[in-house]
Amino acid sequence: MITTTVTACTSILIAVMVCWLNHEGEIRRSLRKARFDRVNSQLQDLYGPLLGLTEINEKAWIEYHRSYILPLRVDRSEIALSTSEEEQWRSWVEVMFAPTARKMRDIITTRADLIIGGEMPPVVLEFCAHAATYDVLLANWDGAGPAKSTLIRHPGSRFLSYVRESYCSLKAEQDFLLEETREADRARPTQATR
């Protein structure tokens, strides 16, 4: 009788422990999946598109600078643009820089919930403010050149660095979570071995 009672109690205790361990494992899997889904969304909906547009904008600015500013070897803020130079600058602003900046600003403002951290980074706010000033510039174009084109200057390489570093950090976390999931799946017994 005592043996039967001990066996029954042991069986119940083992069943409770197995149930508890399964529950804890499910909680860990659920949390890992939620984190993986968030990282995927951050990459897909915010930092991925933002990186692509930022890189395109950077390449365009470098080419514009190389082709139209460097050959003159002067600080463009100190001299007025010729009519043809202003037309060239306005074309670049209207066709390339302003539309790309708007797209980036729209991505940021519509998906701000996916920003890394608890608050909007100052460099991102600076960029969005810069992008907004293009609207005013285009509405009131009066010969503004590259050095005085927008009321709020582009934050420069700090913005590109922020976007690149954030994207790379999220990709590394995504890879880590994916590997962690694979390891957990390999460690979990399959239906055939149960």
C-alpha positions as CSV (number, residue, x, y, z in Angstrom):
1,M,0.0,0.0,0.0
2,I,2.8,2.4,0.9
3,T,4.7,1.5,-2.2
4,T,1.6,2.2,-4.3
5,T,1.0,5.6,-2.6
6,V,4.7,6.6,-3.1
7,T,4.6,5.5,-6.7
8,A,1.4,7.5,-7.3
9,C,2.7,10.6,-5.5
10,T,6.0,10.3,-7.5
11,S,4.0,10.0,-10.7
12,I,1.9,13.0,-9.9
13,L,5.0,15.0,-8.9
14,I,6.8,14.1,-12.1
15,A,3.7,15.0,-14.2
16,V,3.5,18.4,-12.4
17,M,7.2,19.0,-13.0
18,V,6.9,18.1,-16.7
19,C,3.9,20.3,-17.1
20,W,5.6,23.2,-15.3
21,L,8.8,22.8,-17.5
22,N,6.7,22.6,-20.7
23,H,4.9,25.8,-19.6
24,E,8.2,27.6,-18.9
25,G,9.5,26.4,-22.3
26,E,6.4,27.7,-24.0
27,I,6.7,31.1,-22.3
28,R,10.4,31.3,-23.4
29,R,9.4,30.3,-27.0
30,S,6.6,32.8,-27.0
31,L,8.8,35.7,-25.8
32,R,11.5,34.7,-28.3
33,K,9.0,34.7,-31.1
34,A,7.6,38.1,-30.1
35,R,11.1,39.6,-30.0
36,F,11.9,38.0,-33.4
37,D,8.7,39.3,-34.9
38,R,9.5,42.8,-33.6
39,V,13.0,42.8,-34.9
40,N,11.7,41.6,-38.3
41,S,9.2,44.4,-38.4
42,Q,11.9,47.0,-37.4
43,L,14.0,45.8,-40.3
44,Q,11.3,45.3,-42.8
45,D,9.1,48.4,-42.1
46,L,11.6,51.0,-40.8
47,Y,15.3,50.4,-40.9
48,G,15.5,48.4,-44.1
49,P,13.7,51.0,-46.3
50,L,15.3,53.8,-44.4
51,L,18.8,52.4,-45.1
52,G,18.1,51.9,-48.8
53,L,16.9,55.5,-49.2
54,T,19.6,56.9,-47.0
55,E,22.3,55.1,-49.1
56,I,20.8,56.3,-52.3
57,N,20.5,59.9,-51.1
58,E,24.1,59.8,-49.9
59,K,25.4,58.5,-53.2
60,A,23.4,61.2,-55.1
61,W,24.8,63.9,-52.8
62,I,28.4,62.7,-53.2
63,E,27.9,62.7,-57.0
64,Y,26.3,66.2,-57.0
65,H,29.0,67.5,-54.7
66,R,31.8,66.0,-56.8
67,S,30.4,67.2,-60.1
68,Y,29.0,70.6,-59.3
69,I,30.7,72.0,-56.1
70,L,34.2,70.6,-55.9
71,P,35.3,71.7,-59.4
72,L,34.9,75.3,-58.3
73,R,37.0,74.8,-55.2
74,V,35.2,77.5,-53.3
75,D,32.8,77.6,-50.4
76,R,29.5,77.9,-52.1
77,S,28.0,79.8,-49.3
78,E,30.2,82.8,-50.1
79,I,29.2,83.3,-53.8
80,A,25.9,83.4,-55.6
81,L,25.0,80.7,-58.1
82,S,24.9,81.5,-61.7
83,T,21.5,81.0,-63.4
84,S,22.5,77.6,-64.9
85,E,24.0,76.5,-61.5
86,E,20.8,77.4,-59.7
87,E,18.7,75.6,-62.3
88,Q,20.9,72.5,-61.9
89,W,20.6,72.7,-58.1
90,R,16.9,73.2,-58.2
91,S,16.5,70.1,-60.5
92,W,18.5,68.0,-58.0
93,V,16.4,69.3,-55.1
94,E,13.1,68.8,-56.9
95,V,13.8,65.5,-58.4
96,M,16.2,63.8,-56.0
97,F,16.9,65.3,-52.6
98,A,13.4,66.6,-51.6
99,P,11.4,63.5,-52.7
100,T,13.9,61.1,-51.1
101,A,13.9,63.2,-47.9
102,R,10.1,63.1,-47.8
103,K,10.0,59.4,-48.3
104,M,12.4,58.9,-45.4
105,R,10.5,61.3,-43.2
106,D,7.3,59.5,-44.0
107,I,8.8,56.2,-43.1
108,I,10.1,57.5,-39.8
109,T,6.9,59.3,-38.8
110,T,4.5,56.4,-39.8
111,R,6.7,53.8,-38.1
112,A,8.1,55.7,-35.2
113,D,6.9,53.0,-32.9
114,L,9.7,50.8,-34.3
115,I,12.5,53.1,-33.4
116,I,15.2,51.5,-31.3
117,G,15.1,52.7,-27.7
118,G,12.5,54.6,-25.6
119,E,12.7,57.9,-27.4
120,M,13.3,59.4,-30.8
121,P,17.1,59.9,-31.3
122,P,18.0,63.6,-31.8
123,V,19.7,62.9,-35.1
124,V,16.5,61.4,-36.4
125,L,14.5,64.5,-35.3
126,E,17.1,66.7,-36.9
127,F,16.8,64.8,-40.2
128,C,12.9,65.0,-40.1
129,A,13.1,68.7,-39.4
130,H,15.5,69.2,-42.3
131,A,13.2,67.2,-44.6
132,A,10.3,69.3,-43.7
133,T,12.1,72.5,-44.7
134,Y,12.4,71.2,-48.3
135,D,8.6,71.8,-48.5
136,V,9.1,75.5,-47.6
137,L,12.1,75.8,-49.9
138,L,10.2,74.5,-52.9
139,A,7.2,76.6,-52.2
140,N,9.3,79.8,-51.9
141,W,12.3,79.2,-54.2
142,D,14.3,82.4,-54.5
143,G,17.7,81.5,-55.6
144,A,18.8,79.5,-52.6
145,G,22.0,77.5,-53.3
146,P,23.3,74.3,-51.8
147,A,24.7,76.0,-48.7
148,K,21.6,78.0,-47.9
149,S,18.9,75.7,-49.3
150,T,17.1,74.7,-46.2
151,L,16.5,76.5,-42.9
152,I,17.6,73.3,-41.0
153,R,20.7,71.7,-42.3
154,H,21.0,67.9,-43.0
155,P,22.7,66.2,-40.0
156,G,25.2,64.8,-42.4
157,S,27.1,61.6,-41.7
158,R,25.7,61.3,-38.2
159,F,22.3,60.4,-39.7
160,L,23.7,57.8,-42.1
161,S,25.8,56.3,-39.3
162,Y,22.8,56.1,-37.1
163,V,20.8,54.3,-39.8
164,R,23.6,51.9,-40.7
165,E,24.5,51.1,-37.1
166,S,20.8,50.5,-36.2
167,Y,20.3,48.3,-39.2
168,C,23.4,46.2,-38.5
169,S,22.5,45.9,-34.8
170,L,19.1,44.6,-35.7
171,K,20.4,42.2,-38.3
172,A,22.9,40.8,-35.7
173,E,20.0,40.4,-33.2
174,Q,17.8,38.8,-35.9
175,D,20.6,36.3,-36.7
176,F,21.1,35.6,-33.0
177,L,17.4,35.0,-32.4
178,L,17.2,32.8,-35.5
179,E,20.1,30.7,-34.3
180,E,18.7,30.5,-30.8
181,T,15.3,29.3,-32.2
182,R,17.1,26.6,-34.3
183,E,19.0,25.4,-31.3
184,A,15.8,25.2,-29.2
185,D,14.1,23.3,-32.0
186,R,16.9,20.8,-32.2
187,A,16.8,20.3,-28.5
188,R,13.1,19.8,-28.4
189,P,12.1,16.2,-28.9
190,T,10.2,15.4,-32.1
191,Q,6.8,13.8,-32.2
192,A,8.4,10.5,-33.4
193,T,10.6,10.2,-30.3
194,R,7.8,10.9,-27.8
